[in-house]
Amino acid sequence: MLEQRPTRRPGGRSARIRAAVHQAATDLIAERGYGHFTVGDVATRATVADTSIYRRWGTLEALLADVAMTWLTTTSPIPDTGGLEQDLRTYAANVARDLTGPDGLAVLRLVIALSSAGEAGVRARDAFLAERGRQLQGMLDRARDRGEHPPDGMDVLDHILAPMYIRVLFGAGPLTPACVDTLVDRLLAPSAVARGTRTGGATGRKTELA
């Protein structure tokens, strides 16, 4: 009779520990703000040994950078609806949903705080922004491949993402579906295209929407 080996569960203990540590760090950011807790506080909240955190991440900044990047890469999926306008509307709705979710504000505050956390923090912030830019560019490149005329990624940031970030960070009004749709409308409006054409956009390219 063959001995049966125990079945490995996807992710396993390591994945559960990582999720617990991430959630503990996110909760502490929301409750205390960056710079007001330690690796030991995270370990206590996650009910793991602080040595486990040091062994896996090395520093608190590296852990928090991983928290921010993981949140970004597992939320706000990039849609592929077959058309630029619907892609933009779906993407904007996804971002609004995640920003107003339980961890959205904490992660935004974390990314801002990392900017003043020394070289490691700046690298983490830049990696976060680069990943957001990569996501956007993939969507815009697909539109261009379909023969459409997408705006620049910085135009999407200026017209859609930045206003949503400001509303959430400063509590400047709810991100209702109507509000999010209005932001997309403004990006797609002829006046927005004209502004981009006059200035050449953030990358120096002229942008025209059909």
GROMACS elastic network, one bead per residue, 0.5 to 0.9 nm:
[ bonds ]
;  ai    aj funct       b0    kb
    4     7     6  0.87418   500
    5     8     6  0.89257   500
    8    11     6  0.83999   500
    8    12     6  0.70148   500
    9    12     6  0.52664   500
    9    13     6  0.86776   500
   10    15     6  0.85262   500
   11    14     6  0.66698   500
   11    16     6  0.72699   500
   12    15     6  0.55905   500
   12    16     6  0.64989   500
   12    17     6  0.88931   500
   13    16     6  0.50544   500
   13    17     6  0.61371   500
   13    18     6  0.85812   500
   14    17     6  0.51848   500
   14    18     6  0.61915   500
   14    19     6  0.86469   500
   15    18     6  0.50657   500
   15    19     6  0.61316   500
   15    20     6  0.85675   500
   16    19     6  0.51374   500
   16    20     6  0.61286   500
   16    21     6  0.86001   500
   17    20     6  0.50633   500
   17    21     6  0.60808   500
   17    22     6  0.84920   500
   17    46     6  0.78683   500
   17    48     6  0.75594   500
   18    21     6  0.51717   500
   18    22     6  0.60522   500
   18    23     6  0.85500   500
   18    53     6  0.89319   500
   19    22     6  0.51177   500
   19    23     6  0.61194   500
   19    24     6  0.85201   500
   19    46     6  0.89912   500
   20    23     6  0.52052   500
   20    24     6  0.60733   500
   20    25     6  0.86111   500
   20    45     6  0.85114   500
   20    46     6  0.53075   500
   20    47     6  0.81894   500
   20    48     6  0.86349   500
   21    24     6  0.50414   500
   21    25     6  0.61257   500
   21    26     6  0.85475   500
   21    42     6  0.66213   500
   21    43     6  0.69881   500
   21    45     6  0.79020   500
   21    46     6  0.52430   500
   21    47     6  0.84580   500
   21    48     6  0.79466   500
   21    53     6  0.79704   500
   21    63     6  0.87612   500
   22    25     6  0.51937   500
   22    26     6  0.61290   500
   22    27     6  0.85926   500
   22    42     6  0.86674   500
   22    46     6  0.83888   500
   22    63     6  0.79170   500
   22    64     6  0.79964   500
   22    66     6  0.82434   500
   22    67     6  0.57202   500
   22    70     6  0.89498   500
   23    26     6  0.50294   500
   23    27     6  0.60538   500
   23    28     6  0.85520   500
   23    45     6  0.89445   500
   23    46     6  0.77041   500
   23    67     6  0.84126   500
   23   103     6  0.88333   500
   24    27     6  0.51819   500
   24    28     6  0.62281   500
   24    29     6  0.86861   500
   24    41     6  0.86398   500
   24    42     6  0.56591   500
   24    43     6  0.78673   500
   24    44     6  0.86292   500
   24    45     6  0.55506   500
   24    46     6  0.54248   500
   25    28     6  0.51557   500
   25    29     6  0.62211   500
   25    30     6  0.87258   500
   25    37     6  0.89144   500
   25    39     6  0.87671   500
   25    41     6  0.85687   500
   25    42     6  0.56318   500
   25    43     6  0.88396   500
   25    45     6  0.82202   500
   25    46     6  0.83780   500
   25    63     6  0.83131   500
   25    64     6  0.71811   500
   25    67     6  0.77494   500
   26    29     6  0.51229   500
   26    30     6  0.63349   500
   26    31     6  0.87008   500
   26    64     6  0.83090   500
   26    67     6  0.74627   500
   26    68     6  0.89677   500
   26   103     6  0.68120   500
   26   106     6  0.64351   500
   26   107     6  0.71078   500
   26   110     6  0.86796   500
   27    30     6  0.51341   500
   27    31     6  0.61470   500
   27    32     6  0.84877   500
   27    45     6  0.89622   500
   27   103     6  0.78651   500
   27   106     6  0.77376   500
   28    32     6  0.56271   500
   28    33     6  0.68667   500
   28    34     6  0.82091   500
   28    36     6  0.84605   500
   28    37     6  0.71429   500
   28    41     6  0.83012   500
   28    42     6  0.74820   500
   28    45     6  0.85742   500
   28   106     6  0.88144   500
   29    32     6  0.55187   500
   29    34     6  0.56192   500
   29    35     6  0.86331   500
   29    36     6  0.82595   500
   29    37     6  0.81981   500
   29   106     6  0.58657   500
   29   107     6  0.78975   500
   29   109     6  0.79491   500
   29   110     6  0.70069   500
   30    33     6  0.59039   500
   30    34     6  0.85730   500
   30   103     6  0.79072   500
   30   105     6  0.76165   500
   30   107     6  0.83355   500
   30   109     6  0.83407   500
   30   110     6  0.89478   500
   31   106     6  0.87007   500
   32    35     6  0.82045   500
   32    36     6  0.58283   500
   32    37     6  0.72224   500
   33    36     6  0.59942   500
   33    37     6  0.79807   500
   33   106     6  0.81737   500
   33   109     6  0.78601   500
   33   110     6  0.79122   500
   33   113     6  0.87125   500
   34    37     6  0.72082   500
   34   109     6  0.79576   500
   34   110     6  0.65071   500
   34   113     6  0.63507   500
   34   114     6  0.82533   500
   35    38     6  0.78135   500
   35   113     6  0.85170   500
   35   117     6  0.88915   500
   37    40     6  0.79869   500
   37    41     6  0.59676   500
   37    42     6  0.75579   500
   38    41     6  0.51100   500
   38    42     6  0.65009   500
   38    43     6  0.86600   500
   38    60     6  0.71604   500
   39    42     6  0.50816   500
   39    43     6  0.61202   500
   39    44     6  0.86168   500
   39    50     6  0.64243   500
   39    53     6  0.73209   500
   39    54     6  0.79901   500
   39    59     6  0.78584   500
   39    60     6  0.58923   500
   40    44     6  0.61261   500
   40    45     6  0.85895   500
   40    49     6  0.81931   500
   40    50     6  0.56145   500
   40    53     6  0.89408   500
   41    44     6  0.51477   500
   41    45     6  0.61831   500
   41    46     6  0.85543   500
   41    50     6  0.86234   500
   42    45     6  0.51573   500
   42    46     6  0.60522   500
   42    47     6  0.83170   500
   42    48     6  0.84992   500
   42    50     6  0.78781   500
   42    53     6  0.86612   500
   43    46     6  0.51078   500
   43    47     6  0.57220   500
   43    48     6  0.50594   500
   43    49     6  0.57684   500
   43    50     6  0.50869   500
   43    51     6  0.86711   500
   43    52     6  0.83923   500
   43    53     6  0.72124   500
   44    48     6  0.64761   500
   44    49     6  0.75978   500
   44    50     6  0.78719   500
   45    48     6  0.79823   500
   46    49     6  0.87167   500
   48    51     6  0.84360   500
   48    52     6  0.69729   500
   48    53     6  0.80243   500
   49    52     6  0.53712   500
   49    53     6  0.71051   500
   50    53     6  0.51728   500
   50    54     6  0.63850   500
   50    55     6  0.85662   500
   51    54     6  0.50474   500
   51    55     6  0.59011   500
   51    56     6  0.85127   500
   52    55     6  0.51119   500
   52    56     6  0.62090   500
   52    57     6  0.85130   500
   53    56     6  0.52666   500
   53    57     6  0.58106   500
   53    58     6  0.70095   500
   53    59     6  0.80924   500
   53    60     6  0.84635   500
   53    63     6  0.79997   500
   54    57     6  0.53627   500
   54    59     6  0.61880   500
   54    60     6  0.81093   500
   54    63     6  0.89652   500
   55    58     6  0.57981   500
   56    59     6  0.89388   500
   56    63     6  0.85396   500
   57    60     6  0.73891   500
   57    61     6  0.85678   500
   57    62     6  0.57499   500
   57    63     6  0.54492   500
   57    66     6  0.85092   500
   58    61     6  0.85564   500
   58    62     6  0.67494   500
   58    63     6  0.77236   500
   59    62     6  0.52554   500
   59    63     6  0.64228   500
   59    64     6  0.87704   500
   60    63     6  0.50613   500
   60    64     6  0.61729   500
   60    65     6  0.85505   500
   61    64     6  0.50946   500
   61    65     6  0.60392   500
   61    66     6  0.85526   500
   61   114     6  0.78167   500
   61   117     6  0.78033   500
   61   120     6  0.67826   500
   61   121     6  0.63525   500
   61   124     6  0.82756   500
   62    65     6  0.50583   500
   62    66     6  0.62332   500
   62    67     6  0.86652   500
   62   120     6  0.73820   500
   62   121     6  0.80398   500
   62   124     6  0.78169   500
   63    66     6  0.50979   500
   63    67     6  0.62728   500
   63    68     6  0.88279   500
   64    68     6  0.62654   500
   64    69     6  0.86137   500
   64   110     6  0.76698   500
   64   111     6  0.89078   500
   64   114     6  0.85002   500
   64   121     6  0.88683   500
   64   124     6  0.84834   500
   65    68     6  0.51931   500
   65    69     6  0.61741   500
   65    70     6  0.84748   500
   65   110     6  0.85869   500
   65   111     6  0.80982   500
   65   114     6  0.80023   500
   65   120     6  0.86669   500
   65   121     6  0.73792   500
   65   123     6  0.86791   500
   65   124     6  0.51690   500
   65   125     6  0.75417   500
   65   127     6  0.86286   500
   65   128     6  0.81692   500
   66    69     6  0.51523   500
   66    70     6  0.58717   500
   66    71     6  0.84153   500
   66   124     6  0.81515   500
   67    70     6  0.52704   500
   67    71     6  0.61678   500
   67    72     6  0.86719   500
   67   107     6  0.79659   500
   68    71     6  0.52472   500
   68    72     6  0.62854   500
   68    73     6  0.87836   500
   68   107     6  0.59642   500
   68   108     6  0.83017   500
   68   110     6  0.73490   500
   68   111     6  0.69222   500
   68   124     6  0.82549   500
   68   125     6  0.85896   500
   68   128     6  0.70105   500
   69    72     6  0.50781   500
   69    73     6  0.61475   500
   69    74     6  0.85445   500
   69   124     6  0.81412   500
   69   127     6  0.76714   500
   69   128     6  0.57636   500
   69   131     6  0.80026   500
   70    73     6  0.52225   500
   70    74     6  0.60190   500
   70    75     6  0.84248   500
   71    74     6  0.53957   500
   71    75     6  0.60042   500
   71   103     6  0.85392   500
   71   104     6  0.85398   500
   71   107     6  0.76898   500
   72    75     6  0.54979   500
   72    76     6  0.73006   500
   72   107     6  0.89664   500
   72   128     6  0.73927   500
   72   131     6  0.78426   500
   72   132     6  0.74006   500
   73    76     6  0.77763   500
   73    77     6  0.78795   500
   73   131     6  0.78476   500
   73   132     6  0.84705   500
   73   135     6  0.89375   500
   74    77     6  0.72456   500
   75    94     6  0.78432   500
   75    95     6  0.77454   500
   75    98     6  0.65471   500
   76    79     6  0.88298   500
   76    91     6  0.67290   500
   76    92     6  0.83726   500
   76    93     6  0.84395   500
   76    95     6  0.50653   500
   76    96     6  0.84604   500
   76    97     6  0.80343   500
   76    98     6  0.65248   500
   77    91     6  0.71787   500
   77    94     6  0.70285   500
   77    95     6  0.84185   500
   77   135     6  0.85900   500
   78    87     6  0.78743   500
   78    90     6  0.83518   500
   78    91     6  0.61117   500
   78    94     6  0.85376   500
   78   135     6  0.66926   500
   78   136     6  0.76007   500
   78   138     6  0.82992   500
   78   139     6  0.68200   500
   79    82     6  0.88709   500
   79    86     6  0.85886   500
   79    87     6  0.55481   500
   79    88     6  0.81692   500
   79    90     6  0.65917   500
   79    91     6  0.62238   500
   79   139     6  0.74889   500
   80    83     6  0.75660   500
   80    84     6  0.85590   500
   80    86     6  0.86117   500
   80    87     6  0.60719   500
   80   139     6  0.73151   500
   80   142     6  0.83383   500
   81    84     6  0.78434   500
   81    86     6  0.64225   500
   81    87     6  0.57263   500
   81    90     6  0.85517   500
   82    86     6  0.78760   500
   82    87     6  0.74901   500
   82   142     6  0.87803   500
   82   143     6  0.80219   500
   82   146     6  0.83670   500
   83    86     6  0.57033   500
   83    87     6  0.61022   500
   83    88     6  0.87419   500
   83   143     6  0.68463   500
   83   146     6  0.83072   500
   83   148     6  0.82879   500
   84    88     6  0.61102   500
   84    89     6  0.86147   500
   84   139     6  0.80717   500
   84   140     6  0.76040   500
   84   142     6  0.85574   500
   84   143     6  0.57095   500
   84   144     6  0.89469   500
   84   148     6  0.73632   500
   84   149     6  0.86077   500
   84   150     6  0.71193   500
   85    88     6  0.51974   500
   85    89     6  0.62383   500
   85    90     6  0.85996   500
   85   184     6  0.82257   500
   85   188     6  0.80244   500
   86    89     6  0.50091   500
   86    90     6  0.59474   500
   86    91     6  0.83093   500
   87    90     6  0.52361   500
   87    91     6  0.59441   500
   87    92     6  0.84567   500
   87   139     6  0.75716   500
   87   143     6  0.89887   500
   88    91     6  0.50871   500
   88    92     6  0.59621   500
   88    93     6  0.84712   500
   88   139     6  0.85680   500
   88   156     6  0.87107   500
   88   184     6  0.69100   500
   89    92     6  0.51916   500
   89    93     6  0.61485   500
   89    94     6  0.86178   500
   89   180     6  0.78443   500
   89   181     6  0.65679   500
   89   184     6  0.64236   500
   90    93     6  0.51144   500
   90    94     6  0.61655   500
   90    95     6  0.86945   500
   91    94     6  0.50342   500
   91    95     6  0.62183   500
   91    96     6  0.86067   500
   92    95     6  0.51523   500
   92    96     6  0.61434   500
   92    97     6  0.85854   500
   92   160     6  0.69763   500
   92   161     6  0.76633   500
   92   180     6  0.65120   500
   92   181     6  0.79421   500
   92   183     6  0.85673   500
   92   184     6  0.76072   500
   93    96     6  0.51103   500
   93    97     6  0.61378   500
   93    98     6  0.86985   500
   93   177     6  0.70573   500
   93   180     6  0.65957   500
   93   181     6  0.81079   500
   94    97     6  0.51466   500
   94    98     6  0.62944   500
   94    99     6  0.86155   500
   95    98     6  0.51957   500
   95    99     6  0.59869   500
   95   100     6  0.85293   500
   95   161     6  0.80025   500
   95   164     6  0.84688   500
   96    99     6  0.51621   500
   96   100     6  0.61583   500
   96   101     6  0.84426   500
   96   161     6  0.88492   500
   96   164     6  0.69953   500
   96   165     6  0.89368   500
   96   175     6  0.63539   500
   96   176     6  0.82802   500
   96   177     6  0.84954   500
   96   180     6  0.74183   500
   97   100     6  0.54332   500
   97   101     6  0.60921   500
   97   104     6  0.88094   500
   97   175     6  0.83627   500
   98   102     6  0.80584   500
   98   103     6  0.78368   500
   98   104     6  0.58509   500
   99   102     6  0.81593   500
   99   103     6  0.74413   500
   99   105     6  0.62457   500
   99   107     6  0.86964   500
   99   108     6  0.81791   500
   99   164     6  0.81384   500
   99   165     6  0.77550   500
   99   168     6  0.70820   500
  100   103     6  0.77941   500
  100   104     6  0.57365   500
  100   105     6  0.70195   500
  100   168     6  0.71504   500
  100   174     6  0.87232   500
  100   175     6  0.77171   500
  101   104     6  0.54475   500
  101   105     6  0.79167   500
  102   105     6  0.76663   500
  102   106     6  0.83023   500
  103   106     6  0.53929   500
  103   107     6  0.62207   500
  103   108     6  0.87553   500
  104   107     6  0.53579   500
  104   108     6  0.63075   500
  104   109     6  0.87454   500
  104   168     6  0.84715   500
  105   108     6  0.51501   500
  105   109     6  0.62123   500
  105   110     6  0.85327   500
  105   165     6  0.87788   500
  105   168     6  0.65741   500
  105   169     6  0.65134   500
  106   109     6  0.51878   500
  106   110     6  0.61146   500
  106   111     6  0.87958   500
  107   111     6  0.62321   500
  107   112     6  0.86978   500
  108   111     6  0.52537   500
  108   112     6  0.64481   500
  108   113     6  0.86828   500
  108   165     6  0.77456   500
  108   168     6  0.87393   500
  108   169     6  0.73998   500
  109   112     6  0.51972   500
  109   113     6  0.61062   500
  109   114     6  0.86136   500
  109   169     6  0.74841   500
  110   113     6  0.50136   500
  110   114     6  0.60814   500
  110   115     6  0.88474   500
  110   125     6  0.89930   500
  111   114     6  0.51920   500
  111   115     6  0.68298   500
  111   121     6  0.84675   500
  111   124     6  0.78908   500
  111   125     6  0.56738   500
  111   128     6  0.77047   500
  112   115     6  0.54915   500
  112   116     6  0.77298   500
  112   125     6  0.75478   500
  113   116     6  0.57533   500
  113   117     6  0.66978   500
  113   121     6  0.80124   500
  113   125     6  0.88371   500
  114   118     6  0.76798   500
  114   120     6  0.80845   500
  114   122     6  0.60332   500
  114   123     6  0.85528   500
  114   124     6  0.69652   500
  114   125     6  0.60897   500
  115   118     6  0.72724   500
  115   119     6  0.85154   500
  115   120     6  0.89858   500
  115   121     6  0.56360   500
  115   123     6  0.83595   500
  115   124     6  0.81891   500
  115   125     6  0.61434   500
  115   126     6  0.86342   500
  116   119     6  0.84596   500
  116   121     6  0.67571   500
  116   122     6  0.70552   500
  117   120     6  0.69263   500
  117   122     6  0.68304   500
  118   121     6  0.53414   500
  118   122     6  0.62907   500
  118   123     6  0.87226   500
  119   122     6  0.51595   500
  119   123     6  0.61776   500
  119   124     6  0.86296   500
  120   123     6  0.51437   500
  120   124     6  0.62500   500
  120   125     6  0.87106   500
  121   124     6  0.50257   500
  121   125     6  0.61840   500
  121   126     6  0.85855   500
  122   125     6  0.50083   500
  122   126     6  0.60606   500
  122   127     6  0.84776   500
  123   126     6  0.50954   500
  123   127     6  0.60786   500
  123   128     6  0.85955   500
  124   127     6  0.50873   500
  124   128     6  0.62262   500
  124   129     6  0.87418   500
  125   128     6  0.50900   500
  125   129     6  0.63009   500
  125   130     6  0.85483   500
  126   129     6  0.51355   500
  126   130     6  0.59437   500
  126   131     6  0.84983   500
  127   130     6  0.50180   500
  127   131     6  0.60961   500
  127   132     6  0.86312   500
  128   131     6  0.52673   500
  128   132     6  0.63698   500
  128   133     6  0.86791   500
  129   132     6  0.50940   500
  129   133     6  0.61224   500
  129   134     6  0.85597   500
  130   134     6  0.60412   500
  130   135     6  0.86083   500
  131   135     6  0.61960   500
  131   136     6  0.86447   500
  132   135     6  0.51839   500
  132   136     6  0.63371   500
  132   137     6  0.86323   500
  133   136     6  0.51402   500
  133   137     6  0.60080   500
  133   138     6  0.86143   500
  133   153     6  0.69091   500
  133   154     6  0.85109   500
  133   157     6  0.88556   500
  134   137     6  0.50981   500
  134   138     6  0.62400   500
  134   139     6  0.88736   500
  135   138     6  0.53988   500
  135   139     6  0.67662   500
  135   140     6  0.89928   500
  136   139     6  0.53156   500
  136   140     6  0.63268   500
  136   141     6  0.86052   500
  136   153     6  0.62913   500
  136   156     6  0.81446   500
  137   141     6  0.58513   500
  137   142     6  0.84790   500
  137   152     6  0.82937   500
  137   153     6  0.62218   500
  138   141     6  0.51404   500
  138   142     6  0.62750   500
  138   143     6  0.87626   500
  139   142     6  0.53177   500
  139   143     6  0.65069   500
  139   144     6  0.88941   500
  140   143     6  0.50762   500
  140   144     6  0.63036   500
  140   145     6  0.86788   500
  140   149     6  0.86482   500
  140   150     6  0.58069   500
  140   151     6  0.74898   500
  140   152     6  0.77919   500
  140   153     6  0.75083   500
  141   144     6  0.50086   500
  141   145     6  0.61472   500
  141   146     6  0.86645   500
  141   150     6  0.79991   500
  142   146     6  0.63218   500
  142   147     6  0.88653   500
  142   148     6  0.87701   500
  143   146     6  0.51097   500
  143   147     6  0.66253   500
  143   148     6  0.53264   500
  143   149     6  0.70438   500
  143   150     6  0.63334   500
  144   147     6  0.51195   500
  144   149     6  0.58167   500
  144   150     6  0.63307   500
  145   148     6  0.72236   500
  146   149     6  0.89387   500
  148   209     6  0.75462   500
  148   210     6  0.71677   500
  149   207     6  0.72020   500
  149   208     6  0.59379   500
  149   209     6  0.50386   500
  149   210     6  0.63873   500
  150   153     6  0.87567   500
  150   207     6  0.71576   500
  150   208     6  0.73055   500
  150   209     6  0.62765   500
  150   210     6  0.87791   500
  151   154     6  0.81615   500
  151   155     6  0.61379   500
  151   156     6  0.70991   500
  151   187     6  0.82286   500
  151   188     6  0.84437   500
  151   193     6  0.79431   500
  151   196     6  0.83964   500
  151   201     6  0.87297   500
  151   206     6  0.86676   500
  151   207     6  0.55419   500
  151   208     6  0.70960   500
  151   209     6  0.71627   500
  152   155     6  0.51763   500
  152   156     6  0.67434   500
  152   157     6  0.88836   500
  152   196     6  0.87356   500
  152   201     6  0.69309   500
  152   202     6  0.74707   500
  152   203     6  0.74931   500
  152   205     6  0.78205   500
  152   206     6  0.86325   500
  152   207     6  0.69410   500
  153   156     6  0.51621   500
  153   157     6  0.63867   500
  153   158     6  0.87470   500
  153   202     6  0.84269   500
  153   203     6  0.88658   500
  154   158     6  0.60224   500
  154   159     6  0.84908   500
  154   201     6  0.75113   500
  154   202     6  0.59651   500
  154   203     6  0.79096   500
  155   158     6  0.50370   500
  155   159     6  0.59600   500
  155   160     6  0.80556   500
  155   187     6  0.73603   500
  155   192     6  0.87899   500
  155   196     6  0.78586   500
  155   201     6  0.72104   500
  155   202     6  0.75533   500
  156   159     6  0.53415   500
  156   160     6  0.54326   500
  156   161     6  0.66170   500
  156   162     6  0.85457   500
  156   184     6  0.85609   500
  156   187     6  0.71373   500
  157   160     6  0.56084   500
  157   162     6  0.55977   500
  157   163     6  0.84709   500
  158   161     6  0.64648   500
  158   162     6  0.54448   500
  158   163     6  0.73416   500
  158   187     6  0.87724   500
  159   162     6  0.66566   500
  159   163     6  0.67340   500
  159   183     6  0.61932   500
  159   184     6  0.73076   500
  159   186     6  0.70060   500
  159   187     6  0.56921   500
  159   192     6  0.88216   500
  160   163     6  0.59134   500
  160   164     6  0.65348   500
  160   165     6  0.89096   500
  160   180     6  0.77098   500
  160   183     6  0.54501   500
  160   184     6  0.63771   500
  160   186     6  0.86524   500
  160   187     6  0.74338   500
  161   164     6  0.52486   500
  161   165     6  0.61253   500
  161   166     6  0.86695   500
  161   183     6  0.88907   500
  162   165     6  0.50586   500
  162   166     6  0.61438   500
  162   167     6  0.86321   500
  163   166     6  0.51349   500
  163   167     6  0.62035   500
  163   168     6  0.87065   500
  163   183     6  0.80495   500
  164   167     6  0.51505   500
  164   168     6  0.62603   500
  164   169     6  0.85499   500
  164   175     6  0.70945   500
  164   180     6  0.80518   500
  164   183     6  0.88463   500
  165   168     6  0.52788   500
  165   169     6  0.59670   500
  165   170     6  0.84435   500
  166   169     6  0.51612   500
  166   170     6  0.58928   500
  166   171     6  0.77870   500
  166   172     6  0.71394   500
  167   170     6  0.55310   500
  167   171     6  0.53144   500
  167   173     6  0.58040   500
  167   174     6  0.71534   500
  167   175     6  0.74570   500
  168   171     6  0.51548   500
  168   172     6  0.67583   500
  168   173     6  0.76903   500
  168   174     6  0.77725   500
  168   175     6  0.79651   500
  169   172     6  0.78142   500
  170   173     6  0.84900   500
  171   174     6  0.75741   500
  173   176     6  0.87848   500
  174   179     6  0.80761   500
  175   178     6  0.80637   500
  175   179     6  0.59344   500
  175   180     6  0.64132   500
  176   179     6  0.50955   500
  176   180     6  0.63107   500
  176   181     6  0.86495   500
  177   180     6  0.51294   500
  177   181     6  0.61202   500
  177   182     6  0.85730   500
  178   181     6  0.51426   500
  178   182     6  0.61782   500
  178   183     6  0.88052   500
  179   182     6  0.51051   500
  179   183     6  0.64897   500
  179   184     6  0.89855   500
  180   183     6  0.52079   500
  180   184     6  0.66155   500
  180   185     6  0.87629   500
  181   184     6  0.51650   500
  181   185     6  0.61472   500
  181   186     6  0.87105   500
  182   186     6  0.62124   500
  182   187     6  0.87041   500
  183   186     6  0.52241   500
  183   187     6  0.64841   500
  183   188     6  0.88507   500
  184   187     6  0.50848   500
  184   188     6  0.62628   500
  184   189     6  0.85188   500
  185   188     6  0.51411   500
  185   189     6  0.58789   500
  186   189     6  0.50236   500
  186   190     6  0.84322   500
  186   191     6  0.80409   500
  186   192     6  0.65437   500
  187   190     6  0.83807   500
  187   191     6  0.85792   500
  187   192     6  0.57313   500
  187   193     6  0.75664   500
  188   191     6  0.83922   500
  188   192     6  0.67156   500
  188   193     6  0.71625   500
  188   209     6  0.71956   500
  189   192     6  0.54426   500
  189   193     6  0.66582   500
  189   194     6  0.88735   500
  189   209     6  0.87167   500
  190   193     6  0.50418   500
  190   194     6  0.61451   500
  190   195     6  0.87172   500
  190   208     6  0.87322   500
  190   209     6  0.78538   500
  191   195     6  0.63044   500
  191   196     6  0.87298   500
  192   195     6  0.51668   500
  192   196     6  0.63640   500
  192   197     6  0.86990   500
  193   196     6  0.51021   500
  193   197     6  0.61582   500
  193   198     6  0.86975   500
  193   206     6  0.87208   500
  193   207     6  0.63906   500
  193   208     6  0.59390   500
  193   209     6  0.68243   500
  194   197     6  0.50187   500
  194   198     6  0.62164   500
  194   199     6  0.86801   500
  194   207     6  0.83274   500
  194   208     6  0.80203   500
  195   198     6  0.52399   500
  195   199     6  0.62690   500
  195   200     6  0.82374   500
  195   201     6  0.80729   500
  196   199     6  0.53044   500
  196   200     6  0.55027   500
  196   202     6  0.83671   500
  196   205     6  0.83803   500
  196   206     6  0.63720   500
  196   207     6  0.60708   500
  196   208     6  0.82253   500
  197   200     6  0.51160   500
  197   201     6  0.68580   500
  197   205     6  0.78856   500
  197   207     6  0.57730   500
  197   208     6  0.73091   500
  198   201     6  0.79566   500
  198   206     6  0.77883   500
  199   202     6  0.79783   500
  199   204     6  0.74993   500
  199   205     6  0.87311   500
  199   206     6  0.78734   500
  200   203     6  0.70470   500
  200   207     6  0.74526   500
  201   204     6  0.52003   500
  201   205     6  0.58080   500
  201   206     6  0.63545   500
  201   207     6  0.73334   500
  202   205     6  0.76007   500
  203   206     6  0.86884   500
